[in-house]
Amino acid sequence: MSIESVTTAVERVDRQVSYVRVRNWLLAALTVSSGAVDVISFLALGKIFTAFMTGNIAFLGMGIAGHPGAPPIVSVLASMAGFAGGVYLATKIVRRSSQSAAHESEPATGIVWPRQMTFALAISLLPHLCFLTIWFATSGRPGDNLIPVLLAVWALAMGNQSAAVRQLNVGGIFTTAATATFIFLVGDWANNRPLTSEEHRRLLGVIVSLVIGATAGTLLLLHAPIYAPVLPFVVTALVVAIGATVFPDGGKPRADHLST
């Protein structure tokens, strides 16, 4: 093997490590966004989640049982329907884009951040904008008739994000829930796997990011409620912009964007 071949192989490995690191930061940013979304929707829109569907399913059961502390069933169903719609839409986008890529004989191996990922996340900005429009129009105090609409719209964005992230097949990472992340971490601990690997730093990063997003969303809601929903929109927009810039060809980023 020539020196040139060895050098090329080393450069490829370096690029792989670099764009995986970029991907991990983008996933952490999306988790910050969903953490803020969930805490704002829970505190400001009737104690209902727009990203954490497990909680909503529990609330639905409480409502069906007639518990006086249960949130309105209509609002819970609106959030769940919006999330399902987002998952359906993003899945269709991803599948259509994947089929187009296959027809164009584009290689799929080594792809870390596919173009359809960026496109699906860009689509999720539309419901974010819709939410902001209604939120600003009501000065951050939507009436009971608008709450189900806001929940459905924001859940649409979160479902879209969840389905887009799912296609990356990154173990334990969903950005809108942390249960699987905890299972991966504690399970590896029980199996005596070291918790200092790159994988575990990524998993811990998601948990920390969720806490950061929830904290930031709560602080904004307390001190500047009219601007609270701007945070997840801006964070998601930045992820889309960075993804489109660093991964313009679907996972083989340009070297000039990957210097560390």
Secondary structure, DSSP 8 states (H G I E B T S, - for coil): --HHHHHHHHHHHHHHHHHHHHHHHHHHHHHHHHHHHHHHHHHHTTS--SS-HHHHHHHHHHHHHT-TTS--HHHHHHHHHHHHHHHHHHHHHHHHHHHHHHHTT---TT-SS-HHHHHHHHHHHHHHHHHHHHHHHTTT---TTTHHHHHHHHHHHHHHHHHHHHTT--TT--SS--HHHHHHHHHHHHTT--TTSHHHHHHHHHHHHHHHHHHHHHHHHHH-GGGTTHHHHHHHHHHHHHHHHH-TTSS---GGG---
